[in-house]
Amino acid sequence: MRVHDEVREALAAGRPVVALESTIVSHGLPRPDNLRIAREFEAAVRSAGAVPATIAVVAGEVRIGLDDGALEAIAGGDEVAKCGVRDLAPVLARGGHGATTVAATARLAVAAGIGVFATGGLGGVHREARESWDESADLGTLATTPTTVVCAGVKSILDVGATLERLETLNVTVLGYGSDRLAGFYRRDSGFPAPWRVDTPEEAAAVVRARAALDGGAAIVVANPLPEAEQLDPALHDRVLEAGLAAAARAGATGKDATPFLLDFFHRETAGESLAVNVRIVLRNAELAARIAAAV
C-alpha cells in the first residue's frame, strides 16, 4: 500500500481526509470527461476543508490518494478491472490496474486510517434476487467495516426495500440527511422512510463518535438527497428503468455486469441527463463527506 504524501501528512496531523472510490471514474463515466470530473470530485472535497484520497490499484499496488499519472491510468486504461474486495488479491498478484468499488474502497480506506468516504449510490439487493441470489458485496463489507459512507441512498435500479431490510439485519446504521425520507439516488425520495435523521454535519459526527465509543464494527450510511429541482424527472426515471430491466434480461446482464449495463442504458435513454444527475450527486456527497470528516 502506498499512501500519497499529502494524505499521509494530513492523517498524521489529525486533519480531515475523505476517501473517494475509483470505479465511477473508470466504469461509470464516459471518456474523456471522466478524468476532468474525477478532479472535480477531489476539488469538492478540498473546497469543504478536507484532503481527498481517491483509492485504486495501480500496477499491482494499492494507492491511497492518486497523483496525476495514476489518476490518468485509471481514467484512461483499457485493462482496468472493477475491484470488489474479492478481486483485490488477483489484481495485485498480476500487477494490474484496478478501480475500487464501494466495498473495496471502504476496506482499504479503513486500513489506511480514513473513516469517511463519499460515493454516488450504494449497492444492494438486486431485483429478482429471490431467484438469482444477486446481492452487492457492498452490504457484507459494510457490516464488518467501521466506516461512514456518504451516498445518495441505494441505487434506484435495485430493490431498495429489500436492501434496507438487509442493512437492518447486518446492523448498518442508516441516516437520512436533512430528510425523514431515504434518498433515492437519481430521485430525491426512494419511496421509503429513513430509519434515522440528522440535519447537520455535527449531528452526523456525533453518531460516528457514539459508534466508536460502543466499539461498533459496522458502517454508518448517510443518505444525502438531491434537491427536488436537481433530481431526474421521476416519470422519466420509471419509464427508463422498466425498459432497462427488460433490456438487461435480454442481454443476460447479471451479477457485477448488471449495474454498469443499467447505468449506461439510463445515460443513453435520457440523452445524458442521468449522467449529469450522477455527477451532481457525487459532488454534493463529496462536499458533505468533507464537512462530516471535519466535524468528526
Stockholm file with secondary structure:
# STOCKHOLM 1.0

chainA/1-296         MRVHDEVREALAAGRPVVALESTIVSHGLPRPDNLRIAREFEAAVRSAGAVPATIAVVAGEVRIGLDDGALEAIAGGDEVAKCGVRDLAPVLARGGHGATTVAATARLAVAAGIGVFATGGLGGVHREARESWDESADLGTLATTPTTVVCAGVKSILDVGATLERLETLNVTVLGYGSDRLAGFYRRDSGFPAPWRVDTPEEAAAVVRARAALDGGAAIVVANPLPEAEQLDPALHDRVLEAGLAAAARAGATGKDATPFLLDFFHRETAGESLAVNVRIVLRNAELAARIAAAV
#=GR chainA/1-296 SS CEECHHHHHHHHHTCCEEEECSHIIIIISCTTHHHHHHHHHHHHHHHTTCEEEEEEEETTEEEESCCHHHHHHHHHCSSEEEECHHHHHHHHHTTCEEEECHHHHHHHHHHHTCCEEECSSBCCBCTTHHHHCCBCHHHHHHTTCCCEEEESBBCTTSCHHHHHHHHHHTTCEEEEESCSBCCBTTBSCCSSBCSEEECSHHHHHHHHHHHHHTTCCSCEEEECCCCGGGSCCHHHHHHHHHHHHHHHHHHTCCGGGHHHHHHHHHHHHTTTHHHHHHHHHHHHHHHHHHHHHHHC
#=GC SS_cons         CEECHHHHHHHHHTCCEEEECSHIIIIISCTTHHHHHHHHHHHHHHHTTCEEEEEEEETTEEEESCCHHHHHHHHHCSSEEEECHHHHHHHHHTTCEEEECHHHHHHHHHHHTCCEEECSSBCCBCTTHHHHCCBCHHHHHHTTCCCEEEESBBCTTSCHHHHHHHHHHTTCEEEEESCSBCCBTTBSCCSSBCSEEECSHHHHHHHHHHHHHTTCCSCEEEECCCCGGGSCCHHHHHHHHHHHHHHHHHHTCCGGGHHHHHHHHHHHHTTTHHHHHHHHHHHHHHHHHHHHHHHC
//
